[in-house]
Amino acid sequence: MSDIKEGVAAGVISTGVAEGSSEMGLSETEYEALSPAEKDAACERVAGTFRAVGATAVIRNFSELPVLLGRLA
């Protein structure tokens, strides 16, 4: 969260990445053991937290980054 807050304070684009984030609080093994619905819920919870601190954008994982960059260009 501090990295997003610092980016917002600096006036730069600040993007949160839900999967694998410390905010999610799960190891890769724990995350992979979740059902698809549980993964979606966990990512939405984290995304909401990122948005609440001012994230410019939130992506689920880095595979979504090219699309986001295209939108921001």
PELINFEN-V247947 format. One record per residue. RES is the residue in one small letter. OMEGA is omega as a letter, one per 40 degrees, with the letter a starting at -180 (999 if undefined). Layout:
res=(RES | RES)
omega=(OMEGA | OMEGA)
//
This chain:
res=(m | s | d | i | k | e | g | v | a | a | g | v | i | s | t | g | v | a | e | g | s | s | e | m | g | l | s | e | t | e | y | e | a | l | s | p | a | e | k | d | a | a | c | e | r | v | a | g | t | f | r | a | v | g | a | t | a | v | i | r | n | f | s | e | l | p | v | l | l | g | r | l | a)
omega=(a | i | i | i | i | i | i | i | i | i | i | i | a | a | i | i | a | a | i | a | i | i | i | i | i | i | i | i | i | a | a | i | a | i | i | i | i | i | i | a | i | i | i | i | a | i | i | i | i | i | a | i | i | i | i | a | i | i | a | i | a | i | i | a | i | i | i | i | i | i | a | a | 999)
//
